[in-house]
Amino acid sequence: MESHCRNGSASESVQFDCVVPPEGGMPFSTSTHSPSQGQWKPNAGVEEIGLWTPRTIGFPVYAFVAGFVSTCISATNYGFFLGYLGVESRTSMAVGSLIGLPQVLLLPLGFLNDCFPVFGYRRKSYMAIGWTICIASLTCILIRSQPDPYYCQDSAGHYIYNAAPCNKDARNEATAYGLFLGLASLGLAMTICAGEGLVIEYSQREPELKRGATKAIMQILGNFGRLVASLFVGWCMNGKEYLGTSGWTLSFRQVVLVMTVLSLIMLPLSCFATFESCKAPKEQVCENHSAATHLKTSWRLVKSKAFMSVLFFAFLTNLFQSIYSTAGPNVQIIWAGVKNLQTQLFSVLGTALTIVGFWIVKTWFLNVSWRKLFVIGHVLCITLDFIPKMLTVFNIVRNQYFYLSEDMTVAIPFAITQMVSAFIIIEFAEKGSEGISYGLLGTFHNLSKPVGSAISQQIFGLFQPSLSDPASYVADTSAFRRTVASSFVLQLAVSLLAALLVGLIPRQKREARVRKQEWPSRVSYGLIGTVLLAFSLSYAVAAIVLALDPSTSCLKVIGGQGCE
C-alpha cells in the first residue's frame, strides 16, 4: 500500500513504500532496496508481497481461521436452531439474516480502518479488535446455560414433530443466541474488512497478467477453513438432538468453546505476524487521510457511473439469488431425511470442490471475460440446485445423499462466480481507500441478502397451506407437493434474472480501467445509491426484528399466518 508521508515538513510530500529490513525477514523482494537506505525508500517500484514469511504468516492463517469460525457459526444453525430449539423455518431464515446482518456494515467498517489508524496501523489493528469482539460474544454464550430441546424425543432419540413440544420456552431462546452469534459475526466482519484491505494491497502489487493470484490463494485458504469446520461440526455435533444420527455428540456450547480458542490464538498473530506497509518509523511522520477526505472519496465512488454500475450489479444479482422458498428447510429435514452429519460431510466435499474451482480460475481463467464466467457459473448453479429439489418434492427420489449432491455439483460454478466480484474490486479500489472501496461493494452485495430473506418471507408466506408448517410435510398430500413445487419454480425464475445484468460489469481488467477513467460522474447516481442503501437497510432490519420477536413473528406482513 502506498502511504502519503512527509519527512519533517508539510511542504515536502513524496510517496513511500514501507519495507522491512533484511534482518527482520523481508516479506517481499525488491531489487531497488539497499540496507543503507533504511526502512523507507521513496518512489520504490511495485514489489510483489509473499505470504509465507515470519512477518506475514499470520495473514494466511487468518484466512483459514476466519473461514473456520464463520462456517461453524452458520453450520450450527441447522442442528441447533431448527433441531434443538425447534424454531420454524421462516424464523430460522430470520436468525440466519440476523447473523449475517453485520456483513452490511462493511462500508462503515472500511471507513474506520481507512480513516482512523490504531497504533499507526489501518488494517492489522482492526483485525485484532475484530477478534476481540468475536471472543467476547462467544464467551457470553459459554456462560449462558443451554435449555432443554423444544420437541419431545422417542425411545430412539428422534424428535416427534406431530406431538406437543416438551419445552415450549426453547424457541424463546433463539433471539438471544442469534444476537450473540450476530455480534460474533460483527467482529468477524471487522476482521475480514480489514483483511480484505490487505488483500487488495497485496494484489495491486502483482503484475497484471497474474493479478488476482493472491486473492485466489486467500480464497482457497478460507475455504479450506470452511471445509475443516464442516467436518468438525458434522462429526462432533452429530447427536440426534442436533438432527444427527449418533448417540454421542459435542454440545453447542462445546463447539462454541473451540471457536473461542481459535479466535484467541489469532489475537497475537494479527498483531505480530501480519505485515502491513503503512507503519512509519519514529523519525518520520505519516500523514493520515482525514475523515472528510475519505467521505469525499466514498461520495466520488458512489456518484461514478463505472463504480455505481458495479454496485447495482452486486446488489441486484445477490438479491435475486437470496429469494428462497421457505419450504427448503422442511423439504430437507422431513422429505429428504437429511441428517446433520451428512449435511456437513457433503458441505466438506462441496467446499473441497470450491477450492478446486478457485484453483482452476487462478490457473486458467484470470484473463477470461468476467461476463462469460458469471453467466455460465450462475446458470449452472441454479439449474443443478433445482433438479434434486423437484425430484424430492414429487417423491421420485427421496434420499438424503441424492438431495445433498447439489452441494458438490454447484461447487465449481459457484467458485467461478465468486471470483468475478473479487477481480472487479481489485481493479476499482482507490489507493489508500481500499477499505472503503471493498466496504462499498461488500455492503451493497451483503445488504441484499437480508432484504431477499425478508422478501422471501412475505412472498412465500402467501402460499397456502403454510410452507413453514411441518405437519403439512408429514401429511404429504399431492396438492401440497404441487404448492411446494410452484414455490421452487418461482425461486428459479427470479434467480435467472441475475444473468440478465452482466452488462453492468466490464468484460476484463482493461475495460474496467477504461470505464473508471472515461465514464462520467453525476450526483444523481450518488443519490440513487444512497437512497437504495438506506431503504434496504431499514427494511431488512425491521423485517428481522419483527420475525424474531415472538409477539410479532405471526404478522402476515413478514410471512406469518396472522396474530388473531
C-alpha positions in Angstrom: 0.0 0.0 0.0 1.3 3.4 -0.8 1.2 6.0 2.0 1.4 9.8 1.7 4.2 10.6 4.2 6.2 13.7 5.0 9.7 13.8 6.3 9.8 16.8 8.7 7.9 19.3 6.7 4.4 19.5 5.3 5.6 21.0 2.1 7.7 18.1 1.1 5.3 15.3 0.2 6.5 12.2 -1.5 5.3 8.7 -1.8 7.0 5.9 0.1 6.7 2.2 0.2 7.2 0.8 3.6 9.6 -2.2 3.6 11.0 -4.5 6.2 14.8 -4.6 6.7 16.5 -7.8 5.6 17.3 -8.9 9.2 13.6 -8.8 10.0 12.6 -11.3 7.4 11.6 -9.3 4.3 8.1 -10.2 3.3 8.7 -9.3 -0.4 11.7 -9.0 -2.6 12.9 -5.8 -4.3 15.9 -5.0 -6.4 15.7 -1.3 -5.6 16.2 -1.5 -1.8 19.5 -1.0 -0.2 20.1 -1.7 3.6 22.0 1.5 3.9 18.9 3.5 2.8 16.9 2.5 5.9 13.4 1.1 6.1 11.7 3.6 3.8 12.6 4.1 0.1 10.9 6.9 -1.8 9.5 6.2 -5.2 10.2 2.5 -4.9 8.8 0.2 -7.6 5.9 -2.1 -7.1 7.0 -5.1 -5.2 5.1 -8.4 -5.0 4.4 -9.4 -1.4 4.9 -13.0 -0.3 2.5 -14.7 2.1 4.8 -17.3 3.7 7.4 -15.4 5.7 7.6 -15.0 9.5 6.2 -11.5 9.3 3.3 -12.4 7.0 2.3 -15.9 8.1 -0.5 -14.5 10.3 -2.3 -13.3 7.2 -2.9 -16.7 5.5 -3.6 -18.2 9.0 -6.3 -15.5 9.4 -8.0 -16.6 6.2 -8.2 -20.2 7.5 -9.4 -19.3 11.0 -11.9 -16.8 9.7 -13.3 -19.4 7.3 -13.5 -21.9 10.1 -15.2 -19.7 12.7 -17.7 -18.2 10.2 -18.7 -21.7 8.9 -19.1 -23.0 12.4 -21.5 -20.2 13.2 -23.6 -20.9 10.1 -23.3 -24.7 10.3 -24.8 -24.8 13.8 -28.0 -23.1 12.6 -29.4 -26.3 11.1 -28.9 -28.6 14.1 -29.2 -26.1 16.9 -31.9 -23.7 15.8 -34.0 -25.9 13.5 -33.5 -29.0 15.6 -32.6 -28.3 19.2 -34.6 -25.1 19.6 -37.3 -26.2 17.2 -37.8 -22.8 15.5 -40.0 -22.5 12.4 -38.2 -22.5 9.1 -39.0 -18.8 8.5 -37.7 -17.9 11.9 -34.5 -19.9 11.1 -34.1 -17.8 8.0 -34.5 -14.6 10.1 -31.9 -15.9 12.5 -29.6 -16.5 9.6 -30.2 -13.0 8.3 -29.5 -11.6 11.8 -26.2 -13.5 12.0 -25.3 -12.2 8.5 -26.5 -8.6 9.1 -23.1 -7.3 10.2 -21.9 -8.0 6.7 -23.9 -5.0 5.6 -21.7 -2.8 7.8 -18.6 -3.3 5.7 -18.8 0.4 4.5 -18.6 2.0 8.0 -16.1 -0.7 9.0 -14.0 0.1 5.9 -14.3 3.8 6.7 -13.0 3.2 10.2 -9.8 1.3 9.2 -9.1 3.7 6.3 -9.5 6.9 8.4 -8.6 6.1 12.0 -5.4 4.1 12.4 -4.8 2.4 15.7 -1.2 2.3 16.9 -0.2 3.5 13.4 -1.9 0.7 11.6 -5.1 0.8 9.5 -5.6 -2.9 8.9 -3.9 -5.2 11.4 -5.1 -3.2 14.5 -8.7 -3.6 13.4 -8.2 -7.3 12.7 -7.2 -7.6 16.4 -10.2 -5.6 17.5 -12.5 -7.7 15.5 -11.2 -10.9 17.0 -11.6 -9.4 20.5 -15.3 -8.6 19.8 -15.8 -12.2 18.4 -14.2 -13.6 21.6 -16.3 -11.5 23.9 -19.6 -12.5 22.1 -18.7 -16.2 22.1 -17.8 -16.0 25.8 -21.4 -14.7 26.5 -22.7 -17.9 25.0 -20.3 -20.1 27.1 -21.5 -18.6 30.4 -25.2 -19.0 29.4 -27.0 -22.2 30.4 -28.4 -24.2 27.5 -32.1 -25.0 27.6 -33.6 -28.5 27.0 -34.8 -29.3 23.4 -38.1 -28.0 22.1 -39.5 -31.2 20.7 -40.1 -34.5 22.6 -37.8 -37.4 21.6 -38.9 -41.0 21.1 -37.1 -44.0 22.6 -34.6 -43.9 19.7 -33.8 -40.2 20.3 -35.6 -38.8 17.2 -37.8 -35.8 17.5 -41.6 -36.2 17.5 -42.8 -33.4 15.2 -46.6 -34.2 15.4 -46.8 -34.2 19.2 -46.9 -31.3 21.7 -43.4 -30.0 22.5 -41.7 -30.8 25.7 -40.1 -27.4 26.2 -42.1 -24.6 24.7 -39.7 -22.0 26.1 -36.8 -23.2 24.0 -37.9 -21.2 21.0 -37.8 -18.0 23.0 -34.0 -18.5 23.4 -33.4 -18.3 19.7 -33.3 -14.5 19.7 -30.6 -14.3 22.4 -28.4 -16.9 20.8 -28.9 -15.2 17.4 -27.9 -11.8 18.9 -24.7 -13.2 20.4 -23.8 -15.0 17.2 -24.6 -11.8 15.3 -22.2 -9.9 17.5 -19.5 -12.6 16.8 -20.2 -12.1 13.1 -19.8 -8.4 13.6 -16.3 -9.0 15.0 -15.5 -11.3 12.1 -16.8 -8.7 9.6 -14.5 -6.1 11.1 -11.6 -8.5 10.8 -12.5 -9.6 7.3 -13.0 -6.0 6.1 -9.5 -5.0 7.3 -8.1 -8.2 5.9 -9.6 -7.5 2.5 -7.9 -4.2 2.5 -4.6 -6.0 2.9 -5.6 -8.5 0.1 -6.2 -5.5 -2.2 -2.9 -4.0 -1.3 -1.0 -7.3 -1.9 -3.0 -7.9 -5.2 -2.3 -4.5 -6.6 1.4 -5.1 -6.4 1.1 -8.2 -8.6 1.9 -8.0 -12.4 -1.2 -7.5 -14.5 -1.1 -10.9 -16.1 -1.2 -12.7 -12.7 -3.1 -10.1 -10.7 -5.7 -11.9 -8.6 -3.5 -14.8 -7.8 -3.1 -13.7 -4.1 -6.8 -13.3 -3.8 -7.3 -16.8 -5.2 -4.8 -18.2 -2.6 -6.6 -16.4 0.2 -10.0 -17.8 -1.1 -8.5 -21.3 -1.1 -7.3 -21.0 2.5 -10.6 -19.5 3.6 -12.5 -22.4 2.0 -10.1 -24.9 3.5 -11.0 -23.5 6.9 -14.7 -23.9 5.9 -14.0 -27.4 4.9 -12.4 -28.3 8.2 -15.3 -26.6 10.1 -17.9 -28.6 8.2 -16.1 -31.8 9.1 -15.8 -30.7 12.7 -19.5 -29.8 13.1 -20.7 -32.7 11.1 -18.7 -35.3 13.1 -18.7 -33.8 16.5 -22.2 -32.3 16.6 -23.9 -35.3 15.2 -26.2 -36.1 18.2 -29.8 -36.9 17.5 -30.9 -33.8 19.4 -29.0 -31.8 16.7 -30.7 -33.7 13.8 -27.8 -36.2 13.7 -27.5 -39.9 13.9 -25.1 -40.6 16.7 -25.7 -41.2 20.4 -22.5 -39.2 21.1 -22.1 -35.5 20.4 -20.4 -32.3 21.5 -22.9 -29.8 22.8 -23.5 -26.5 21.1 -21.6 -24.8 23.9 -18.5 -27.0 23.4 -18.5 -26.2 19.7 -18.6 -22.5 20.7 -15.6 -23.1 23.0 -13.5 -24.4 20.1 -14.3 -21.2 18.1 -13.4 -19.1 21.1 -9.9 -20.8 21.5 -9.1 -20.3 17.8 -10.1 -16.7 18.0 -7.8 -16.2 21.0 -4.9 -17.6 19.0 -5.5 -15.1 16.2 -5.0 -12.1 18.5 -1.2 -12.3 18.8 -0.9 -13.4 15.2 -2.8 -10.4 14.0 -0.5 -8.1 16.0 2.9 -9.6 15.4 2.8 -11.9 12.3 0.7 -9.8 9.9 2.6 -7.4 7.6 1.2 -4.0 6.8 3.2 -1.4 4.9 1.8 1.8 6.4 3.7 1.9 9.7 6.3 4.7 9.6 9.5 4.8 11.6 9.6 7.1 14.6 11.7 9.7 12.8 9.1 10.1 10.1 5.5 11.3 10.4 2.9 9.5 8.3 0.1 11.9 7.1 -3.2 10.1 7.7 -6.1 11.0 5.4 -8.8 12.9 7.3 -12.3 11.5 7.7 -13.6 14.3 5.5 -11.2 13.2 2.7 -12.4 9.7 2.9 -16.0 10.8 2.9 -15.3 12.7 -0.3 -13.6 9.5 -1.7 -16.7 7.5 -0.8 -19.0 10.1 -2.4 -16.8 10.2 -5.5 -17.0 6.5 -5.9 -20.8 6.3 -5.4 -21.5 9.1 -7.9 -19.2 7.4 -10.5 -21.2 5.7 -13.2 -18.5 3.0 -13.6 -18.4 2.1 -9.9 -22.2 2.5 -9.4 -22.9 0.1 -12.2 -20.8 -2.5 -10.3 -22.6 -1.7 -7.1 -26.0 -2.2 -8.7 -24.8 -5.5 -10.2 -23.6 -6.7 -6.8 -26.9 -5.7 -5.1 -29.4 -7.0 -7.7 -27.7 -10.3 -8.5 -27.4 -11.2 -4.9 -30.9 -10.0 -4.2 -32.4 -12.3 -6.9 -30.3 -15.2 -5.6 -31.3 -14.6 -2.0 -35.1 -15.1 -2.6 -35.5 -18.6 -1.4 -38.7 -20.6 -0.9 -39.4 -21.1 2.9 -40.2 -24.7 2.0 -36.5 -25.5 1.7 -35.6 -26.4 5.3 -38.7 -28.7 5.8 -38.1 -30.4 2.5 -34.6 -31.1 3.5 -35.4 -32.3 7.0 -38.7 -34.2 6.6 -39.0 -35.3 3.0 -35.3 -35.9 2.2 -34.5 -37.0 5.7 -31.2 -35.1 5.8 -29.1 -35.6 8.9 -26.6 -33.2 10.4 -23.5 -35.4 9.8 -24.4 -36.0 6.1 -25.1 -32.2 5.7 -21.6 -31.4 7.0 -19.9 -34.1 5.1 -21.4 -33.0 1.8 -20.6 -29.4 2.7 -17.0 -30.6 3.1 -17.0 -32.2 -0.3 -18.6 -29.1 -1.8 -16.0 -26.9 -0.2 -13.2 -29.1 -1.4 -14.5 -28.7 -5.0 -14.9 -25.0 -4.4 -11.2 -24.8 -3.6 -10.6 -26.7 -6.9 -12.8 -24.1 -8.6 -10.7 -21.2 -7.2 -7.5 -23.0 -8.3 -9.0 -23.5 -11.8 -9.8 -19.8 -12.1 -6.3 -18.9 -10.8 -4.6 -21.2 -13.3 -6.6 -20.7 -16.5 -9.3 -18.0 -16.2 -7.5 -14.9 -14.8 -7.9 -13.2 -18.2 -11.2 -14.7 -19.4 -14.3 -12.4 -19.8 -15.9 -11.8 -16.5 -19.3 -11.7 -18.1 -18.9 -15.2 -19.6 -17.6 -16.6 -16.3 -20.6 -15.2 -14.3 -23.3 -16.3 -16.7 -22.0 -19.8 -17.1 -21.4 -20.3 -13.4 -24.7 -18.7 -12.3 -26.9 -20.7 -14.7 -25.2 -24.0 -13.8 -25.6 -23.2 -10.1 -29.3 -22.6 -10.1 -30.1 -25.4 -12.5 -28.2 -28.0 -10.6 -29.8 -26.8 -7.4 -33.3 -27.1 -8.9 -33.2 -30.7 -10.1 -32.8 -32.6 -6.7 -35.4 -30.3 -5.1 -38.1 -31.2 -7.6 -37.3 -34.9 -7.6 -37.6 -34.8 -3.8 -40.8 -32.9 -3.8 -42.6 -35.3 -6.1 -41.2 -38.4 -4.2 -39.3 -39.6 -7.3 -36.1 -39.7 -5.3 -36.2 -39.1 -1.6 -32.7 -39.8 -0.4 -30.5 -37.5 1.7 -27.4 -38.3 -0.3 -29.1 -37.5 -3.6 -30.5 -34.3 -2.2 -27.2 -33.2 -0.8 -25.3 -34.0 -4.1 -26.2 -30.4 -5.1 -23.5 -29.2 -2.7 -20.9 -30.9 -4.9 -22.3 -30.2 -8.3 -22.6 -26.4 -7.9 -19.3 -26.0 -6.1 -17.1 -25.2 -9.1 -19.6 -22.9 -10.8 -20.1 -21.1 -7.5 -16.4 -20.6 -7.1 -16.2 -19.1 -10.6 -19.0 -16.5 -9.9 -17.4 -15.6 -6.5 -14.1 -14.8 -8.1 -15.7 -12.4 -10.6 -16.6 -9.9 -7.8 -13.2 -10.3 -6.3 -11.4 -9.4 -9.5 -13.7 -6.4 -10.1 -13.0 -4.8 -6.7 -9.2 -5.2 -7.1 -9.4 -3.0 -10.3 -11.8 -0.4 -8.9 -10.3 0.1 -5.4 -8.8 3.5 -4.8 -5.2 3.8 -3.5 -5.3 4.5 0.2 -9.0 3.8 0.4 -9.1 0.1 -0.1 -11.3 -0.4 3.0 -13.9 2.0 1.7 -13.8 0.5 -1.8 -14.2 -3.0 -0.5 -16.8 -1.8 2.1 -19.0 -0.1 -0.5 -19.1 -3.2 -2.8 -19.4 -5.6 0.2 -22.2 -3.6 1.8 -24.3 -3.4 -1.4 -23.7 -7.1 -2.0 -24.4 -8.3 1.5 -27.3 -6.0 2.3 -29.3 -7.6 -0.5 -29.3 -11.0 1.4 -31.4 -9.9 4.4 -33.6 -7.9 2.1 -34.0 -11.0 -0.1 -34.8 -13.1 3.0 -37.4 -10.6 4.2 -39.0 -10.5 0.7 -39.0 -14.4 0.7 -40.9 -14.5 3.9 -43.5 -12.1 2.5 -43.9 -13.7 -0.9 -43.8 -17.4 0.2 -45.9 -16.6 3.3 -48.8 -16.1 0.8 -48.7 -19.8 -0.2 -51.3 -22.0 1.4 -51.1 -24.4 3.2 -48.2 -22.8 5.0 -44.8 -23.7 3.7 -43.4 -23.4 7.2 -45.7 -25.9 8.9 -44.0 -29.3 9.5 -47.4 -31.0 9.8 -48.1 -30.4 6.1 -44.9 -32.2 5.1 -45.8 -35.1 7.4 -49.3 -35.3 5.7 -47.5 -35.2 2.3 -50.6 -34.7 0.1 -50.4 -34.4 -3.7 -51.9 -30.9 -3.6 -49.3 -29.7 -1.1 -46.5 -31.2 -3.2 -47.7 -29.0 -6.1 -47.7 -26.0 -3.8 -44.1 -26.6 -2.8 -43.0 -27.3 -6.3 -44.6 -24.0 -7.5 -42.6 -22.1 -4.8 -39.4 -23.6 -6.2 -40.3 -22.7 -9.7 -40.8 -19.1 -8.7 -37.4 -19.2 -6.9 -35.8 -20.5 -10.1 -37.4 -17.8 -12.3 -36.3 -15.0 -10.0 -32.7 -16.3 -9.8 -32.4 -16.5 -13.6 -33.0 -12.7 -13.8 -29.5 -12.2 -12.3 -27.9 -13.5 -15.6 -29.5 -10.6 -17.5 -27.5 -8.0 -15.5 -24.0 -8.8 -16.7 -23.9 -5.7 -19.0 -23.4 -3.7 -15.8 -19.9 -5.1 -15.3 -16.8 -4.7 -17.5 -15.5 -7.7 -19.5 -12.0 -7.6 -18.1 -9.2 -5.6 -16.4 -8.5 -3.3 -19.3 -12.2 -2.3 -19.8 -12.5 -1.8 -16.1 -9.7 0.8 -16.2 -11.3 2.5 -19.3 -14.6 2.7 -17.5 -13.0 4.1 -14.4 -11.2 6.8 -16.3 -13.7 7.7 -19.0 -17.2 7.2 -17.7 -18.9 10.3 -16.2 -19.8 11.1 -12.6 -23.2 12.5 -11.6 -24.7 13.5 -8.3 -27.9 11.6 -9.3 -26.0 8.3 -9.3 -24.8 9.0 -5.8 -28.3 10.0 -4.6 -29.9 6.8 -6.0 -27.2 4.7 -4.4 -27.6 6.4 -1.0 -31.4 6.1 -1.0 -31.2 2.4 -2.0 -28.7 1.7 0.7 -30.8 3.5 3.4 -34.1 2.0 2.4 -32.7 -1.6 2.1 -31.0 -1.4 5.5 -34.1 -0.1 7.2 -36.4 -2.7 5.5 -34.1 -5.6 6.3 -33.6 -4.7 10.0 -37.3 -4.1 10.5 -38.3 -7.4 9.0 -35.6 -9.3 11.0 -36.7 -7.7 14.3 -40.4 -8.4 13.7 -39.7 -12.0 12.7 -37.6 -12.8 15.8 -40.0 -11.2 18.3 -42.5 -14.0 19.3 -45.3 -11.4 19.7 -44.9 -10.1 16.1 -43.5 -13.1 14.2 -47.1 -14.1 13.4 -47.7 -10.9 11.4 -48.7 -11.5 7.8 -46.5 -8.6 6.6 -43.4 -10.7 7.4 -44.8 -14.1 6.2 -46.7 -15.2 9.3 -50.2 -16.6 9.4 -51.8 -13.7 11.3 -51.9 -12.9 15.0 -55.7 -13.2 15.5 
